[in-house]
Amino acid sequence: MRFRALSLSDNTALITALGNDLSFEAVFSEQLAMVMNDGDVVVFISASGNSPNLVRAAEYARSRGAETVALLGFGGGTLADLVDVPVVVSSRNYGVAEDFHLIVQHVLTQYLRRALSGPPRRVAFLDRDGVINERPGPHEYVERWEQFRFVPGVVSMLRGLAAQGYELVVITNQQGVGKGVMSAAALHAIHEAMTTALAAEGLALAQVLHCPHVEADHCFCRKPRPGLIYQAMNASPYLTDLPGSILIGDARTDMLAGRAAGICTRVYIGHPDDAGPDATAVVGSVDDVLAVVCPSELKPALSS
């Protein structure tokens, strides 16, 4: 599927001809009359919202039943009342309004790119320490690959999630980098080795994201804030079915991050007394995750 997108302001010769032979107010409405199809969406971009040629074009688009959107500044002007979706920047500074318009256009472009890749996908967001690998001791960190030990049963859990169509994304707080205990390069090497080891088991990690900051930095990417989840969504080439996704972790901060992002299924691995109110399911180990995430879907697979 491809979108048909036309700019009505890039053909200078045509605009000049229409302005000379008809009127400058007609340069866009006349082009719409030539190229617009039923069901089209027409987007207007104007700081003032009062440009006569845009107003006339909006009136024509409405007369044809088109969906209309306008990126506007100031108070929105006449266009704010003519279009179906007015997006108004409450600033009388042209530069501020136009900068915001550019941001919106980039967001729309990114969204359309993902939408064209197919239906939204479910994602399993996975904490690392305590879920993927055995958690080191208190105030300790996995500083090199030789210290990394996979949690028994995690490969089977990941394989089951992948079989149900979940993309696998690891999101992990690693403040050992921020404390200077380990370098960013060392952490990258660990994650590369982890990814390679899982690939040898037929498992592909879509992404491995980490927050290197210490808790005192109050950054947005450190769980319990949802920044890593949003980073994963922004970096994905597809749309994420966030309500249909799951988060699996062994800390309350994981559950809080999942809830803040809008993930409905949040699985806590550990003792029920430690799970907190934000977990939607509590299991004792990774061996029990599949039974609570998708029990009905897994019955045939488990019995085969």
SEGU-455725 format. One line per 8 residues: number of its first residue (from 1); their letters; for each residue x, y, z negated of C-alpha. Coordinates in Angstrom, 3 decimals. Each point is the difference from the previous one (the first is absolute). Layout:
residues N
NUM) a) X/Y/Z ~ ...
This chain:
residues 304
1) mrfralsl) 0.000/0.000/0.000 ~ 1.272/3.467/0.895 ~ -1.429/3.425/-0.728 ~ -0.554/2.498/2.773 ~ 1.364/3.295/-1.320 ~ 0.018/3.203/2.030 ~ 1.353/3.429/-0.908 ~ -1.960/2.860/1.574
9) sdntalit) 2.706/2.578/-0.686 ~ 3.005/-1.491/1.818 ~ -1.007/0.721/3.633 ~ 0.968/3.646/0.323 ~ -0.868/0.166/3.705 ~ -3.537/-1.296/-0.596 ~ -0.564/2.326/-2.953 ~ 1.181/2.963/2.065
17) algndlsf) -2.258/-0.945/2.910 ~ -3.076/-0.421/-2.203 ~ 0.726/3.228/-1.825 ~ 0.410/1.895/3.260 ~ -2.935/-1.500/1.906 ~ -2.474/-0.312/-2.878 ~ 1.008/1.463/-3.353 ~ 2.517/-0.723/-2.711
25) eavfseql) -2.863/-0.989/-2.279 ~ -0.764/-2.888/2.374 ~ 3.484/-1.544/0.277 ~ -0.743/-2.866/-2.426 ~ -3.735/-0.528/0.492 ~ 0.486/-0.380/3.750 ~ 2.728/-2.591/-0.555 ~ -2.270/-1.897/-2.385
33) amvmndgd) -2.684/-0.025/2.672 ~ 2.474/-1.698/2.336 ~ 1.555/-2.593/-2.292 ~ -2.263/-0.674/-2.999 ~ -1.763/-3.355/-0.253 ~ -2.855/-1.098/-2.234 ~ 1.298/-1.011/-3.417 ~ 3.127/2.160/0.174
41) vvvfisas) 1.414/1.811/-3.022 ~ 1.065/3.618/0.568 ~ 2.553/1.527/-2.374 ~ 0.416/3.771/-0.318 ~ 3.043/1.666/-1.557 ~ -0.292/3.656/-0.971 ~ 1.199/2.109/-2.897 ~ -2.841/2.535/0.216
49) gnspnlvr) -2.741/-2.274/1.318 ~ -1.346/2.902/2.049 ~ 1.770/-0.313/3.366 ~ -2.756/0.506/2.613 ~ 1.325/-2.724/2.314 ~ -0.016/-2.547/-2.810 ~ -3.439/1.071/-1.204 ~ -1.452/-0.447/3.470
57) aaeyarsr) 1.709/-3.387/0.350 ~ -1.441/-1.100/-3.357 ~ -3.466/1.056/1.084 ~ 0.388/-2.003/3.212 ~ 1.302/-3.068/-1.863 ~ -2.982/0.149/-2.370 ~ -2.398/0.256/2.936 ~ 1.465/-3.244/1.341
65) gaetvall) -0.276/-1.795/-3.341 ~ 3.749/-0.303/-0.577 ~ 1.494/-0.481/-3.466 ~ 1.894/3.169/-0.861 ~ 2.813/0.665/-2.460 ~ 1.777/3.282/-0.681 ~ 3.254/0.793/-1.803 ~ -0.496/3.544/-1.221
73) gfgggtla) 1.469/2.705/-2.205 ~ -1.209/3.178/-1.669 ~ -3.674/-0.621/-0.804 ~ -0.639/-2.324/2.911 ~ -1.659/2.631/2.170 ~ -2.780/-0.799/2.453 ~ 1.377/-3.462/0.773 ~ -0.524/-1.160/-3.587
81) dlvdvpvv) -3.756/0.152/0.576 ~ 0.100/-1.484/3.504 ~ 1.984/-3.206/-0.486 ~ -0.900/-3.219/-1.781 ~ 3.191/-0.154/-2.076 ~ 1.650/3.330/-0.866 ~ 3.379/-0.315/-1.772 ~ 0.679/3.465/-1.380
89) vssrnygv) 3.294/1.189/-1.487 ~ -0.919/2.687/-2.515 ~ 2.851/2.319/0.952 ~ 0.157/3.141/2.111 ~ 3.628/-0.696/0.812 ~ 0.324/-1.304/3.546 ~ 3.211/-1.876/-0.800 ~ -1.517/-1.835/-2.965
97) aedfhliv) -3.133/-0.942/1.949 ~ 1.932/-1.222/3.023 ~ 2.444/-2.009/-2.133 ~ -2.966/-1.765/-1.612 ~ -1.495/-0.676/3.419 ~ 3.235/-1.696/1.062 ~ -0.058/-2.206/-3.086 ~ -3.577/-1.080/0.707
105) qhvltqyl) 0.906/-0.821/3.598 ~ 2.921/-2.151/-1.148 ~ -2.260/-1.834/-2.477 ~ -2.585/-0.661/2.717 ~ 2.692/-1.252/2.374 ~ 1.354/-2.409/-2.603 ~ -3.503/-1.237/-0.798 ~ -0.859/-0.616/3.644
113) rralsgpp) 3.275/-1.850/0.561 ~ -0.848/-2.379/-2.844 ~ -3.658/-0.302/1.007 ~ 0.992/-1.102/3.498 ~ 2.134/-2.825/-1.403 ~ -3.102/-1.959/-1.001 ~ -2.267/-0.505/-3.014 ~ 1.236/1.119/-3.446
121) rrvafldr) 2.099/-2.637/-1.714 ~ -0.051/-1.230/-3.557 ~ 3.239/0.407/-1.918 ~ 1.346/-1.820/-3.047 ~ 1.993/2.600/-1.937 ~ 2.498/-1.874/-2.157 ~ 2.112/1.138/-2.912 ~ 3.507/-1.457/0.146
129) dgvinerp) 1.491/-0.688/-3.449 ~ -2.146/-2.586/-1.753 ~ -1.992/-0.848/3.130 ~ 2.486/-0.645/2.813 ~ 3.089/-0.531/-2.125 ~ 0.512/-0.893/-3.623 ~ 0.007/3.136/-2.108 ~ 3.404/0.883/-1.502
137) gpheyver) 0.345/0.640/-3.709 ~ -1.194/3.185/-1.714 ~ 1.788/3.102/1.340 ~ 1.835/-2.173/2.528 ~ -0.128/0.004/3.797 ~ 0.679/-2.403/2.836 ~ 3.135/1.726/1.234 ~ 1.111/-2.463/2.682
145) weqfrfvp) -1.441/-2.858/2.016 ~ 1.784/-2.639/-2.086 ~ -2.198/1.004/-2.958 ~ -3.221/-0.304/1.998 ~ -2.159/-3.027/-0.781 ~ -3.331/-0.600/1.686 ~ -2.908/-0.649/-2.348 ~ -0.923/-3.701/0.273
153) gvvsmlrg) -3.115/-0.312/2.136 ~ 0.228/3.444/1.594 ~ 0.741/-1.367/3.475 ~ -3.191/-2.080/-0.098 ~ -1.967/3.018/-1.209 ~ 1.359/2.192/2.795 ~ -0.651/-2.697/2.567 ~ -3.607/-0.278/-1.160
161) laaqgyel) -0.509/3.757/0.170 ~ 1.498/0.164/3.482 ~ -2.236/-2.876/1.120 ~ -3.021/2.063/-1.041 ~ 1.143/2.887/2.190 ~ 1.577/2.255/-2.607 ~ 2.976/2.116/1.004 ~ 2.690/-0.310/-2.696
169) vvitnqqg) 1.397/3.260/-1.398 ~ 2.337/0.233/-2.992 ~ -0.196/3.175/-2.099 ~ 2.414/0.240/-2.918 ~ 1.283/2.498/-2.554 ~ 3.798/-0.167/-0.093 ~ 1.189/2.750/-2.308 ~ 3.340/-1.762/-0.341
177) vgkgvmsa) 0.951/2.006/3.099 ~ -1.018/3.262/-1.632 ~ 1.924/-0.905/-3.153 ~ 3.132/-0.764/2.004 ~ 0.034/-3.638/-1.072 ~ -0.063/-1.066/3.636 ~ 0.290/1.726/3.344 ~ -2.709/0.413/2.604
185) aalhaihe) 2.184/-2.039/2.358 ~ 0.168/-2.875/-2.496 ~ -3.796/0.016/-0.380 ~ -0.400/0.039/3.772 ~ 2.304/-3.015/0.284 ~ -2.097/-1.901/-2.579 ~ -3.185/0.741/1.893 ~ 1.570/-0.976/3.310
193) amttalaa) 1.090/-3.323/-1.487 ~ -3.446/-0.523/-1.551 ~ -1.685/0.687/3.339 ~ 2.356/-2.381/1.791 ~ -0.545/-2.765/-2.546 ~ -3.785/0.274/0.306 ~ 0.229/0.111/3.794 ~ 1.807/-3.350/-0.180
201) eglalaqv) -3.160/-1.296/-1.703 ~ -2.136/1.337/2.843 ~ -1.129/3.082/-1.934 ~ 0.229/3.517/1.432 ~ -0.018/2.988/-2.315 ~ -1.607/2.940/1.766 ~ 1.748/2.507/-2.251 ~ 2.133/0.223/-3.138
209) lhcphvea) -0.301/3.396/-1.673 ~ 1.560/1.182/-3.235 ~ 0.016/3.025/-2.269 ~ 3.552/0.790/-1.166 ~ -0.985/2.731/-2.454 ~ 0.114/-0.098/-3.757 ~ -3.213/0.364/-1.953 ~ 0.926/3.527/-1.141
217) dhcfcrkp) -0.041/1.195/3.628 ~ -3.810/-0.342/0.098 ~ 0.149/-0.743/3.716 ~ -3.071/-0.997/1.985 ~ 1.522/-3.245/1.270 ~ 0.676/-1.575/-3.396 ~ -2.773/-2.271/-1.199 ~ -2.478/0.586/-1.681
225) rpgliyqa) -0.404/2.662/2.681 ~ -1.137/-1.328/3.392 ~ 2.716/1.595/2.152 ~ 1.636/-3.257/1.114 ~ -3.354/-1.341/1.161 ~ -0.609/3.142/2.021 ~ 3.527/-0.172/1.424 ~ -0.688/-3.528/1.181
233) mnaspylt) -3.244/1.053/1.634 ~ 1.657/2.949/1.748 ~ 2.842/-2.152/1.313 ~ -2.277/-2.765/1.296 ~ -0.807/-0.201/3.721 ~ -3.562/-1.039/-0.909 ~ -2.841/1.275/-2.150 ~ -0.174/-1.482/-3.494
241) dlpgsili) -3.213/-1.493/-1.336 ~ 0.664/1.411/-3.453 ~ -3.177/-1.243/-1.754 ~ 0.664/-3.451/1.451 ~ 3.651/0.009/-1.031 ~ 1.422/-1.375/-3.244 ~ 2.703/0.958/-2.458 ~ 1.953/-2.575/-2.000
249) gdartdml) 2.205/1.047/-2.894 ~ 1.112/-0.785/-3.524 ~ -0.207/3.459/-1.556 ~ -2.776/2.420/-0.859 ~ 1.693/2.573/2.199 ~ -0.641/-2.264/2.988 ~ -3.699/-0.191/-0.826 ~ -0.246/3.767/-0.457
257) agraagic) 1.684/0.639/3.341 ~ -2.380/-2.373/1.770 ~ -3.044/1.577/-1.578 ~ 1.213/3.524/0.848 ~ 0.413/-1.024/3.646 ~ -3.464/-1.576/0.207 ~ 1.023/-3.662/0.109 ~ -2.942/-1.992/-1.352
265) trvyighp) 1.769/-3.272/-0.843 ~ 2.839/0.416/-2.495 ~ 1.520/-3.221/-1.331 ~ 2.059/0.083/-3.184 ~ 2.474/-2.817/-0.613 ~ 0.580/-0.501/-3.701 ~ -1.809/-0.166/-3.316 ~ -3.592/1.331/-0.018
273) ddagpdat) 0.712/2.213/-3.026 ~ 2.633/1.883/2.014 ~ -1.987/0.494/3.210 ~ -1.857/3.174/-0.942 ~ -3.389/1.158/1.308 ~ 1.091/0.655/3.601 ~ 0.627/-3.633/0.951 ~ -2.917/-1.703/1.741
281) avvgsvdd) 1.457/-3.483/-0.513 ~ 2.591/-1.503/-2.332 ~ 2.001/-3.150/0.716 ~ 2.758/-1.763/-1.858 ~ 2.381/-0.455/2.937 ~ 0.358/0.413/3.746 ~ -1.358/-3.540/0.362 ~ -3.454/1.277/-0.987
289) vlavvcps) -0.169/3.099/2.201 ~ -1.537/-1.582/3.095 ~ -2.867/-1.501/-1.985 ~ -1.204/3.458/-1.110 ~ 0.853/1.990/3.128 ~ -1.875/-2.113/2.519 ~ -1.345/-3.174/-1.634 ~ -2.726/-0.802/2.540
297) elkpalss) 2.309/0.562/2.958 ~ 2.713/-2.228/-1.449 ~ -2.035/-3.088/-0.833 ~ 0.586/-1.705/3.375 ~ 3.692/0.950/0.000 ~ 0.539/-1.258/-3.540 ~ -1.682/-3.301/0.703 ~ 1.862/-0.667/3.235
